[in-house]
């Protein structure tokens, strides 16, 4: 007998498992199909979580080597045990993926391992064939949500070999610190993983086609961050068009070579390709089912995340927009609420973005350039962390908070933070934008002393020319 569900979610990443759990809470008989045994998707397995584990470990190593003595600590030479660091990263990943599987079981969501492909309609039910290790079997679902996420993109001329020349997946598990690592792309993935291996001792060269790092970020923030990253040892080369990369194949040669337009070839031990991500929309039977894709392979959806195929919805990276786990989770919740007959609303202007370097880069809302292009009148307030008492006490002096508010209404339009714990501090700004708060609302809110959050209050005061400690 064919299994029948009210909702089948294809993909067990942040978008998929959150959607499945919410559907189960609403009383739907729900299943999740994913080709991987471990739940959590790219984010938990080979993305957000393992990269943050390595960022934390590598930053602690740097702190022990460079800051311990200042704080009164005396120790001998601090070495690197890379296998131990990788084991810790793997334990973190395993704990969290098991946690997601436990949540699915707790909510009575059936987890089916296998790659799903949409079939035709059988009345009001959609046939879906799932191919797993034990062969194929068919299920039926009244509604299907596609949440298959994305995969790393590459460039013409780059010969990925899954080892020497690879993507973020390989860069999370190098078995040795490369003497020389070339990172192609100065977005958040390239900078985060470049920072990890730079801290561990690699000579990291970052090649970026554009004339700036962090495309899409506020230009003033990105420029300040670039200066800091250069001081930390990243060799950032802007305006570099990569023509190709390949593994050397001579008998007496090892490593790789990267060809750059108008520059000498770069010899290195490894290459990390970090030029964005593309949707995983192939092989799912979407177009045969009637779901339309755009020219880049993203699934087209309406305001309720419905595709043009009856009963088929799509959420997360596979529909485009910011490729962020928390954005995908919000879409998962909203999509299921809509299927259940509720309202569907997401304020995409209140979706934060964070780069987990040190210092961190966090932002929400509009950049200054976007406001200028739109002709929106605004006022700007900025405040440096070095003027904050807690920053002095912790030694986290670099960076600043920048707040953009409407010149006439004072509504907060954008907040951009470069500094330690910026990813945590941005939550206040997200709430402010979500509730339509003004800069005045921010500075009239009491901020505990001494905390880094006082920089947010001071930046809000600075919008009105009233900063106290500057």
Phi, psi and omega per residue, in radians:
X1 nan 2.353 -3.137
X2 -1.296 2.296 3.074
X3 -1.176 2.474 -3.126
X4 -2.215 2.363 -3.092
X5 -2.288 2.690 2.988
X6 -1.254 -0.615 -3.132
X7 -2.534 2.283 2.989
X8 -2.021 2.191 3.089
X9 -1.819 2.215 3.107
X10 -1.726 1.855 -3.096
X11 2.039 2.193 -3.082
X12 -1.890 0.508 3.062
X13 -1.436 -2.946 -3.102
X14 -0.954 -0.708 3.100
X15 -1.172 -0.818 -3.026
X16 -1.234 -0.858 -3.060
X17 -1.243 -0.572 3.078
X18 -1.145 -0.759 3.095
X19 -1.057 -0.751 -3.114
X20 -1.121 -0.768 -3.134
X21 -1.140 -0.734 3.124
X22 -1.135 -0.682 3.113
X23 -1.079 -0.753 3.114
X24 -1.099 -0.675 3.093
X25 -1.068 -0.548 3.141
X26 -1.485 0.040 3.062
X27 1.662 0.118 3.105
X28 -1.343 2.481 2.936
X29 -1.368 2.029 -2.881
X30 -2.208 2.541 3.033
X31 -2.384 2.670 3.034
X32 -2.124 2.274 3.067
X33 -1.952 2.228 3.127
X34 -2.574 2.455 -3.080
X35 -1.283 -0.236 3.133
X36 -1.755 2.514 3.136
X37 -1.207 -0.628 -3.134
X38 -1.450 2.231 3.107
X39 -1.363 2.863 3.091
X40 2.003 -0.223 3.070
X41 1.188 -2.926 3.136
X42 -1.015 -0.701 -3.075
X43 -0.944 -0.903 -3.101
X44 -1.381 -0.640 -3.017
X45 -1.431 -0.886 -3.018
X46 -2.435 0.612 -3.099
X47 -2.485 -1.957 -3.014
X48 -0.886 -0.917 -2.973
X49 -1.276 -0.911 3.129
X50 -1.093 -0.605 3.120
X51 -1.171 -0.680 3.130
X52 -1.229 -0.567 3.072
X53 -1.108 -0.767 3.130
X54 -1.226 -0.632 3.080
X55 -1.070 -0.750 3.140
X56 -1.145 -0.827 -3.126
X57 -1.087 -0.795 -3.095
X58 -1.184 -0.621 3.118
X59 -1.206 -0.645 3.089
X60 -1.148 -0.621 3.092
X61 -1.107 -0.785 3.110
X62 -1.076 -0.774 -3.127
X63 -1.074 -0.719 3.139
X64 -1.115 -0.646 -3.104
X65 -1.355 -0.564 -2.962
X66 -1.991 -0.334 -3.015
X67 -2.053 -0.306 -3.019
X68 -1.048 -0.751 -3.084
X69 -1.120 -0.664 3.127
X70 -1.046 -0.575 -3.122
X71 -1.542 0.122 3.093
X72 1.637 0.101 -3.141
X73 -1.583 2.411 3.100
X74 -2.067 2.263 3.141
X75 -2.629 2.833 3.082
X76 -1.378 -2.835 -3.131
X77 -1.113 2.291 3.130
X78 -1.639 1.978 -3.138
X79 -1.697 -3.142 3.138
X80 -2.029 2.221 2.997
X81 -1.951 1.497 -3.056
X82 -1.069 -0.752 3.096
X83 -1.004 -0.678 3.119
X84 -1.147 -0.695 3.111
X85 -1.100 -0.740 3.132
X86 -1.179 -0.644 3.106
X87 -1.121 -0.723 3.103
X88 -1.076 -0.778 3.096
X89 -0.992 -0.787 -3.132
X90 -1.140 -0.652 3.106
X91 -1.120 -0.715 3.101
X92 -1.052 -0.802 -3.140
X93 -1.088 -0.835 -3.110
X94 -1.070 -0.744 3.134
X95 -1.041 -0.761 -3.084
X96 -1.310 -0.674 3.104
X97 -1.147 -0.667 3.061
X98 -1.139 -0.602 3.103
X99 -1.111 -0.710 3.104
X100 -1.144 -0.759 3.104
X101 -1.043 -0.683 3.108
X102 -1.117 -0.710 3.110
X103 -1.116 -0.687 3.103
X104 -1.100 -0.777 3.106
X105 -1.110 -0.762 -3.136
X106 -0.991 -0.650 -3.111
X107 -1.644 0.183 3.078
X108 1.061 0.648 3.020
X109 -1.611 2.192 3.135
X110 -1.378 2.227 -3.126
X111 -1.811 1.971 -3.090
X112 -1.896 2.130 3.117
X113 -1.523 2.230 -3.138
X114 2.667 2.858 3.117
X115 -1.633 2.168 -3.053
X116 -1.617 2.579 3.058
X117 -2.416 2.257 -3.116
X118 -1.195 2.412 3.039
X119 -1.931 -2.790 -3.108
X120 -1.527 3.114 3.135
X121 -1.517 2.447 2.997
X122 -2.081 1.537 -3.008
X123 1.210 -2.090 3.117
X124 -1.656 0.033 -3.088
X125 -1.870 2.480 3.118
X126 -1.694 2.214 3.028
X127 -1.332 2.401 3.091
X128 -2.374 2.200 3.109
X129 -1.705 2.244 -3.132
X130 -2.020 2.083 -3.127
X131 -1.762 2.037 3.137
X132 -2.193 -2.938 -3.115
X133 -1.113 -0.476 -3.121
X134 -1.632 0.229 -3.123
X135 1.803 -2.859 -3.096
X136 -1.767 2.533 2.936
X137 -2.533 2.738 -3.041
X138 -1.881 2.422 2.985
X139 -2.175 2.927 3.083
X140 -2.247 2.561 -3.134
X141 -2.537 2.450 3.089
X142 -1.198 -0.625 3.100
X143 -2.355 2.534 3.095
X144 -2.234 2.303 3.024
X145 -1.958 2.170 3.080
X146 -1.616 2.056 -3.124
X147 -2.382 0.956 -2.998
X148 -1.494 -0.127 3.014
X149 1.324 -2.569 -3.037
X150 -2.488 2.919 3.088
X151 -2.246 2.793 3.134
X152 -1.069 2.447 3.065
X153 -1.548 2.921 3.073
X154 -2.431 -3.031 -3.119
X155 -2.216 2.692 3.062
X156 -1.024 2.457 3.095
X157 1.567 -0.134 3.130
X158 -1.687 2.128 -3.092
X159 -1.715 1.565 3.128
X160 -1.166 2.253 3.109
X161 -2.063 0.072 3.106
X162 1.256 0.211 3.139
X163 -2.496 -1.496 -3.123
X164 -1.182 -0.692 3.101
X165 -2.041 1.867 -3.036
X166 -2.526 -2.916 -3.100
X167 -1.946 -2.912 3.124
X168 -1.035 -0.542 3.141
X169 -1.022 -0.832 3.139
X170 -1.236 -0.632 -3.084
X171 -1.191 -0.245 3.082
X172 -1.464 -0.069 -3.015
X173 -2.511 0.518 3.053
X174 -1.014 2.457 -3.130
X175 -1.539 -0.063 3.087
X176 -2.724 2.737 3.112
X177 -1.315 2.067 3.130
X178 -1.177 2.370 3.117
X179 -1.072 -0.687 3.134
X180 -2.401 2.127 -3.117
X181 -2.101 2.227 3.036
X182 -1.773 2.181 3.082
X183 -1.876 2.158 3.125
X184 -1.749 1.873 -3.120
X185 2.036 2.177 -3.124
X186 -1.890 0.671 2.988
X187 -1.511 -2.902 -3.037
X188 -1.168 -0.628 -3.132
X189 -1.180 -0.827 -3.126
X190 -1.095 -0.737 -3.115
X191 -1.239 -0.694 3.135
X192 -1.121 -0.897 -3.106
X193 -1.279 -0.529 3.023
X194 -1.099 -0.691 3.111
X195 -1.115 -0.723 3.129
X196 -0.989 -0.931 -3.032
X197 -1.319 -0.462 3.008
X198 -1.118 -0.762 3.126
X199 -1.120 -0.555 -3.097
X200 -1.486 -0.019 3.017
X201 2.034 0.008 -3.132
X202 -1.408 2.562 2.981
X203 -1.473 1.821 -2.997
X204 -1.783 2.173 3.069
X205 -1.922 2.132 -3.139
X206 -1.853 2.088 3.132
X207 -1.817 2.158 -3.128
X208 -2.242 2.245 -3.118
X209 -1.144 -0.667 -3.113
X210 -1.349 3.068 -3.130
X211 -1.654 0.392 -3.110
X212 -2.760 2.817 3.013
X213 -1.626 2.935 3.073
X214 0.873 1.135 3.091
X215 -0.941 2.340 3.137
X216 1.655 -0.337 3.109
X217 -1.363 2.829 3.057
X218 -1.012 2.268 -3.010
X219 -1.073 -0.727 -3.130
X220 -1.100 -0.732 3.117
X221 -1.148 -0.795 -3.108
X222 -1.100 -0.694 -3.140
X223 -1.140 -0.723 3.110
X224 -1.160 -0.686 3.121
X225 -1.136 -0.694 -3.140
X226 -1.031 -0.739 3.130
X227 -1.071 -0.720 3.140
X228 -1.160 -0.799 -3.116
X229 -1.100 -0.622 3.079
X230 -1.132 -0.743 3.115
X231 -1.101 -0.509 3.131
X232 -1.331 -0.198 3.059
X233 2.056 -0.069 3.090
X234 -1.263 2.249 3.090
X235 -1.600 1.613 -3.049
X236 -1.645 2.119 -3.122
X237 -2.058 1.824 -3.100
X238 -1.471 2.829 -3.137
X239 1.128 0.509 -3.101
X240 -1.816 1.973 3.104
X241 -1.668 1.972 -3.118
X242 -1.390 2.192 -3.139
X243 -1.644 -0.418 -3.134
X244 3.101 2.877 3.068
X245 -2.650 2.362 -3.140
X246 -2.623 2.771 3.076
X247 -1.415 2.349 3.079
X248 -1.144 2.384 -3.055
X249 -2.063 0.180 3.103
X250 -1.296 2.722 -3.092
X251 -1.068 -0.638 -3.082
X252 -1.810 0.262 -3.090
X253 -2.009 2.534 3.040
X254 -2.339 2.839 3.084
X255 1.575 -2.749 -3.031
X256 -2.334 2.912 3.039
X257 -2.354 2.369 -3.135
X258 -2.014 2.195 3.130
X259 -1.654 2.239 -3.122
X260 -2.153 2.318 -3.114
X261 -1.033 2.179 3.076
X262 1.296 0.229 -3.127
X263 -2.425 2.871 3.102
X264 -1.188 2.584 3.061
X265 -1.024 2.594 -3.125
X266 -1.905 2.099 3.047
X267 -1.521 2.417 -3.120
X268 -2.719 2.991 3.119
X269 -1.515 -0.670 -3.133
X270 -2.498 2.778 3.086
X271 -2.245 2.255 3.040
X272 -1.889 2.051 3.121
X273 -1.642 1.986 -3.082
X274 -2.317 1.173 -3.037
X275 -1.951 0.475 3.114
X276 1.906 -3.020 -3.078
X277 -2.381 2.630 3.140
X278 -2.067 2.638 -3.068
X279 -1.212 2.536 3.020
X280 -1.629 1.483 -3.116
X281 -2.109 0.009 -3.127
X282 -1.519 2.668 3.061
X283 1.267 0.202 -3.107
X284 -1.784 -0.062 -3.110
X285 1.268 0.397 -3.062
X286 -1.130 -0.909 -3.074
X287 -1.176 -0.615 3.081
X288 -1.116 -0.545 3.128
X289 -1.416 -0.194 3.111
X290 1.835 0.152 3.122
X291 -1.536 2.262 -3.088
X292 -1.528 2.486 3.054
X293 -2.009 2.679 3.045
X294 -1.516 -3.073 -3.034
X295 -1.165 -0.308 3.130
X296 -1.753 0.025 3.099
X297 1.645 0.028 3.074
X298 -1.321 2.543 -3.125
X299 -1.399 2.295 3.111
X300 -1.417 2.286 3.115
X301 -2.342 2.825 3.050
X302 -1.645 -2.923 -3.059
X303 -1.203 -0.217 3.083
X304 -1.876 0.272 3.103
X305 1.190 0.316 3.092
X306 -1.456 2.378 3.024
X307 -1.491 -3.128 3.093
X308 -1.413 -0.009 3.042
X309 -1.628 2.250 -3.101
X310 -0.971 2.231 3.059
X311 1.338 0.130 -3.116
X312 -1.992 2.229 -3.134
X313 -2.099 2.893 3.114
X314 -2.578 2.523 -3.086
X315 -2.556 2.871 3.019
X316 1.444 -2.717 -3.077
X317 -0.982 -0.535 -3.027
X318 -1.217 -0.208 3.086
X319 -1.860 0.049 3.112
X320 1.535 -2.924 -3.027
X321 1.405 -2.975 3.128
X322 -1.009 2.207 -3.095
X323 -1.580 1.326 -3.041
X324 -2.230 2.446 -3.110
X325 -1.072 -0.710 -3.094
X326 -1.252 -0.547 3.016
X327 -1.125 -0.719 3.122
X328 -1.114 -0.701 3.120
X329 -1.100 -0.750 3.125
X330 -1.061 -0.713 3.134
X331 -1.178 -0.635 3.095
X332 -1.059 -0.810 3.114
X333 -1.093 -0.838 -3.068
X334 -1.135 -0.715 -3.125
X335 -1.069 -0.800 -3.132
X336 -1.156 -0.699 3.081
X337 -1.035 -0.679 3.112
X338 -1.164 -0.744 3.103
X339 -1.056 -0.589 3.136
X340 -1.381 -0.011 3.096
X341 1.733 0.088 -3.127
X342 -1.576 -3.099 3.127
X343 -1.346 2.658 3.117
X344 -2.157 2.034 3.134
X345 -2.655 2.287 3.001
X346 -2.376 2.251 3.084
X347 -1.580 1.681 -3.094
X348 -1.196 -0.306 3.052
X349 -1.276 -0.225 -3.124
X350 -1.948 0.497 3.055
X351 -1.750 1.981 -3.096
X352 -1.363 2.722 3.024
X353 -2.187 2.449 -3.058
X354 -2.385 2.377 2.990
X355 -1.927 2.106 -2.973
X356 -1.607 0.775 2.982
X357 -1.390 -3.013 3.017
X358 -2.288 1.882 0.094
X359 -1.293 2.810 3.113
X360 -1.372 2.770 3.049
X361 -2.125 2.136 -3.113
X362 -2.356 2.529 -3.118
X363 -2.663 2.734 3.020
X364 -2.670 2.527 3.126
X365 1.461 -2.690 -3.020
X366 -1.509 2.559 2.998
X367 -1.477 2.911 3.116
X368 -1.110 -0.649 3.137
X369 -1.133 -0.682 3.116
X370 -1.129 -0.687 3.115
X371 -1.163 -0.690 3.121
X372 -1.142 -0.752 -3.140
X373 -1.127 -0.611 -3.129
X374 -1.448 -0.136 -3.109
X375 1.247 0.429 -3.128
X376 -1.440 2.171 3.105
X377 -1.232 2.332 -3.081
X378 -2.570 2.820 2.985
X379 -2.105 2.617 -3.089
X380 -2.114 2.412 3.007
X381 -2.271 2.345 3.135
X382 -2.358 2.606 -3.135
X383 -2.580 2.279 -3.086
X384 -1.448 2.541 3.113
X385 -1.175 -0.450 -3.082
X386 -1.150 -0.234 3.094
X387 -1.654 0.119 -3.119
X388 -1.793 2.319 -3.091
X389 -1.025 -0.762 -3.124
X390 -1.136 -0.627 3.113
X391 -1.130 -0.671 3.080
X392 -1.117 -0.731 -3.097
X393 -1.164 -0.610 -3.107
X394 -1.610 -0.269 -3.078
X395 1.465 0.180 -3.112
X396 -1.612 1.317 -2.954
X397 -1.647 -0.328 -2.996
X398 -1.409 2.563 3.036
X399 1.721 -3.110 -3.078
X400 -2.808 2.920 3.038
X401 -1.882 2.360 -3.138
X402 -2.210 2.181 -3.134
X403 -2.086 2.305 3.082
X404 -1.966 2.147 -3.111
X405 -2.220 2.613 3.141
X406 -1.092 2.320 -3.057
X407 -1.130 -0.430 -3.076
X408 -1.788 -0.724 -3.086
X409 -1.716 -0.273 -3.088
X410 1.232 0.122 3.113
X411 -1.090 2.407 3.103
X412 -1.235 2.148 -3.084
X413 -1.847 -0.475 -3.135
X414 -2.873 2.525 3.071
X415 -2.349 2.298 -3.077
X416 -2.332 2.247 -3.038
X417 -2.257 2.253 2.972
X418 -2.053 1.960 -3.124
X419 2.923 2.989 3.106
X420 -1.072 2.363 3.132
X421 1.075 0.444 3.111
X422 -1.030 -0.601 -3.134
X423 -1.122 -0.487 3.064
X424 -1.464 -0.687 -3.110
X425 -1.135 -0.494 -3.065
X426 -1.166 -0.328 -3.111
X427 -1.030 -0.655 3.110
X428 -1.099 -0.697 3.132
X429 -1.192 -0.653 3.089
X430 -1.056 -0.788 3.114
X431 -1.096 -0.697 -3.133
X432 -1.074 -0.818 3.141
X433 -1.184 -0.687 -3.136
X434 -1.060 -0.655 -3.086
X435 -1.723 0.164 3.090
X436 1.173 0.589 -3.106
X437 -1.272 2.761 3.089
X438 -1.767 2.920 3.031
X439 -1.046 -0.641 3.097
X440 -1.081 -0.705 3.089
X441 -1.011 -0.691 -3.126
X442 -1.149 -0.804 -3.065
X443 -1.410 -0.257 3.035
X444 -1.464 -0.155 3.076
X445 -1.456 2.274 -3.121
X446 -1.211 2.235 3.089
X447 -1.960 2.201 -3.059
X448 -1.060 2.558 3.104
X449 -2.075 2.348 0.000
X450 -1.680 2.191 3.063
X451 -2.461 2.794 3.063
X452 -1.175 -0.429 -3.111
X453 -1.139 -0.282 3.084
X454 -1.076 -0.428 3.101
X455 -1.148 -0.549 3.086
X456 -1.157 -0.789 3.114
X457 -1.073 -0.779 -3.126
X458 -1.136 -0.643 3.097
X459 -1.155 -0.659 3.081
X460 -1.141 -0.699 3.053
X461 -1.088 -0.668 -3.117
X462 -1.133 -0.470 3.058
X463 -0.984 -0.596 -3.130
X464 -1.782 0.228 3.136
X465 1.181 0.536 -3.020
X466 -2.145 0.307 -3.125
X467 -0.986 2.370 -3.050
X468 -1.530 -0.746 -2.965
X469 -1.771 0.515 3.129
X470 -2.528 nan nan
